[in-house]
Amino acid sequence: MNNKEGNNKRGGSRPNSSRSNSSKPKPPMAKRAQGPKKANPAVKAAEEEKAAKLKKQNQAPKRQKAADEIRLNKYISNSGVCSRRDADIYIQSGNVKVNGVPVTEMGYLVKLNDVVNFDGVVLTPEKKEYILLNKPKNFTTALDEGQEYRNVLELVRGSTTAKIAPIGRMDKNTTGLLLFTNDTDMIRKFTLPSQKSSKIYQVSLDKNLKFEDLEKISKGLVLDGHRVFVEEISYIDKEPKSEVGLKLRSSNVKVVRAIFENFDYDVLRIDRVSFAGLTKKNLPRGNWRFLTDQEIINLKNM
């Protein structure tokens, strides 16, 4: 074997070698994925400022509320036709016009001298009035009990020109505190079953209340399929056992009567001595008074 042949063997290519031929072009490498470019803070701030200016140009300027302006839903509520919540529904449905123009915008401001047409009727807003009466016997909140018993509105006649109504019902034999107002939101609030204000009643029965019946009532009971929660019940000090104090949240006097009738007692008299923190102090039977500003705030915060 000569040197040339040996050199060829040593320097020759190996057909079974795994190495690729150096003369063969290599495929291009795949580009590495790159994340999003970080925005320049100065450029970003300029773009946001430009967008804000453009938005402001396209928006109608917000009008500041003047001293003689109120929201449309409050104007409607003040007129006594419905609550603010219900007024919003009427506004959205297009049934309210201001100065002849339909308004569907929430939060729309009106002036007291604007003409507001609610479902075809021109409204007149009223100042909110709150009147507390110590109701005597033989007056009723109902209007359909004949001419024998007079309506409680006669007792507060002349107190205001507003269209006030009593909160809750009272029959002719029930006496005590009765609140009148033209605030429909408050009327709705205190007549809901879920309202949380307490009322205290003094109840006169035809016979002594048995202690075991008192304990049963204190645990609550079911009347006509509805659970009645009694906060407190007790005998009245230095009075016969037929005189009972009852504390519960219902403003419906019929519930008080039904509680004792459920245990076979006849209710002779019911006197509401406290209503949502209001008492009969310095308010003789048959008299009325306006609530103080603080009392109104307390009722609204309940």
Beta strands, then each sheet from edge to edge (+ up, - down):
strand 1: 69-71
strand 2: 96-98
strand 3: 101-102
strand 4: 109-111
strand 5: 116-118
strand 6: 121-122
strand 7: 130-135
strand 8: 139-140
strand 9: 150-151
strand 10: 165-166
strand 11: 174-181
strand 12: 199-205
strand 13: 221-223
strand 14: 226-228
strand 15: 230-235
strand 16: 243-248
strand 17: 267-275
strand 18: 278-279
strand 19: 288-290
sheet 1: 1+ 4-
sheet 2: 3+ 2- 5+ 6-
sheet 3: 10+ 11- 7+ 19-
sheet 4: 8+ 9+
sheet 5: 10+ 11- 17- 12+ 16- 15+
sheet 6: 10+ 11- 17- 18+
sheet 7: 13+ 14-
end
